[in-house]
């Protein structure tokens, strides 16, 4: 024999939909945060140095999703990121790009000290620009050190009209991997929690 039982205080359809939307927004936001963390890891693994720009005003930010927008994103306003991520031809803001000389004191460095950057060298009066016999423009300094390898004249930078940048794949690819692996799980968990705690 079957016994019927009355269930009171069932949530309305509107309330259920509201919580579904809230849980989905939570899942989207969590996925964006995980994508942001993946970009942090990719950048730090590829570009050595402090990478303090990551948390700066132009760094890697997220826009949280809301039940109204149902949209979350990972973004950056760093102008150099698209070229670093996708690769391509880098053009100078002025007439030339300064590339550290392969046999100079900056060769192989991931981060150039502020005092050794082109503008700082020129502003200090130590730097000067000249053209070699082959027609290559260079920026050099005199007396970088009082003795040893970099005493006297030292070539610091080769000046070129453009440079080819290899794709680093540190933005879109890491985010896409997170989306493929975690989006459905995060949305499901967000909805489950919203419905479970619904009042």
N, C-alpha and C positions, 0 to 999 in steps of 0.2 A: 504494500500500500504506500502510495506517495503522499508526502505531506508538503503542503505549500507554505512558504514563509514570506511574509511581507518585508520588503526592504524599504526603509524610509530614508529621506534626505539624500536621494541620489543627486549627484551634481548635474546641473543643466548642461545642455549641449554647448551653450555659449561659454560656460566655465571650462569645459573640457577643451574646447578649441583654443581658448585663451592660454591654458597651460601647455597645450601642444606647441603653440607659437613661442611661448616663453622658453620651453625646453629646447626647441630648435635654435633659437637665438643664442642660448647658452652654449650649445654644441658648436655653432659657427664661430663664436668668439674664442672658445677654447682651441679650436683648430687654428685660428689666426695666431694666437699666442704661441702655439707649438711651431707654426711656420716661422714666426719671428725668431724663436730660439734656434731653429735650424739654420737660418741665415746668419745669426751670430756665430754659430759653430763653423759654418762654411767659410766666412770671412776670416775668422781668427786662424783657421787651419791653412788658409791660402796666403794671406798677407800677414807677415810677421810684423811685430811692433805693437804699440799700445792700442791702436784702433779705437781711440777715444771717441771718434766721430759717431760710432754706432749708437751711443746714447745721447748724442748732442741734438740740438733742434733739427738738424737735417738728417738725423740717423734713421734707424729702422723702427717705424712706429706701426701701431695697428688701429683700425677703426672698429670698435665693438659693434656687434649686431644688436638690433632691438626687435621686439615682436612686430614693430611697424615696418622697419626697413628690411629685415631678413637678409642683411648683407654685412659681411665683415671682410676686411681687407688688410693686407700687409703692404706698407708703402714706405717710400723714402723720397725726400726732396734733394738728396745729394746729386748734383748735376753729373758727377763722374760715374755714377753707378751703372747707367745703361751701357756705356761703352765698355766698362770693366766686365760687366756680366756677359754681354753678347759679342764683344770684340768688334774690331773695325778700325777705321783710320782716324787717328787723333790729329787734329789741326790746332795750331797755336792760337792764343788770343791775340798775340802780336804777329811778328814776322817769323819767329823760329821757336821750336821746342828745344829744351836743353836736356840732353841725354848724358848721364854720367859716363866719363871716359873709361873704356874697358881696362886701362892700366893705371887709372888714377886712384886717389884715396877713397873715392866713393863707390868703386866697382864692387858689385855684389851686395851692397847694403840694401836692406829692405826699407829702412827709414833714414832719411837724410837729416842731419842735425840742422836746426834753424839757421845757425850762423854760417852753414856751408851751402845754403840754397842760393840760386843764381842772383836773386834780387839783393839778398843780404851781402853777398860778396861784392856786387857792384856798388851798393850804397856805402860799404865800408871803405871803398877806395882801393881795396886790394885786387879786385877783379878787373879784367880788361878783355875786350873782344878783338880778335884778329883773324886773318885768313891765311891759311897755309898755302904753300906753292901749288898744291893740287886743287885749290879752290874751296877747301872745307873750312867753314867758320868754326872757331873754337873760342871757349871762354877759359882763360887761364888766370893764375895768380903767381905772384912772386913772393918768396919768403914765407911760404906756408909753415915751414919749420926752419929753425936756425941751422940745423945740421941733419944729416941722414938722407933718407930716400927722397923726401919731399922738400928739400932745401932748394933754393933757387927758383927756376921757372917750373911750374906744374900745370899740366892740362887738366882742368876740372870737368868740363862739359864739351861735348860735340853738339853743335847747333844745326838742327835739321828742320826743313819746312813742314814735315809731317812724320808720323810714326804709325806702324801697324801694331795694334793692341790685340793680344791673344785673348780669346773668350775665357773668363774665369769660372763662369757658371756657378755663381755664389748667391744668386737671388731667386730667379724663377724656378730653376730645377729643384733646389731643396724644398721650396714651398709646395711644388707640385707633388713631390714624393710624400709630404705630410698629408696633403689633401687626399691622395689616392689611398693611403694607408689608414688614416685616422678620422676622416670626415664622417663616414657613416657611423662609426663606433661612438664618436663624441656626440652626435645628434641623438643617437639611440639612448645613450646614457643620460643626456640632458632631459629628454622627454620622460624616461623612466623615473628620474628623480622628481621632476615636476608633478607627474601624476601621483606618485607615491606620497608626496608631501602636500598634495592639494587639500584645501579646506573649504 
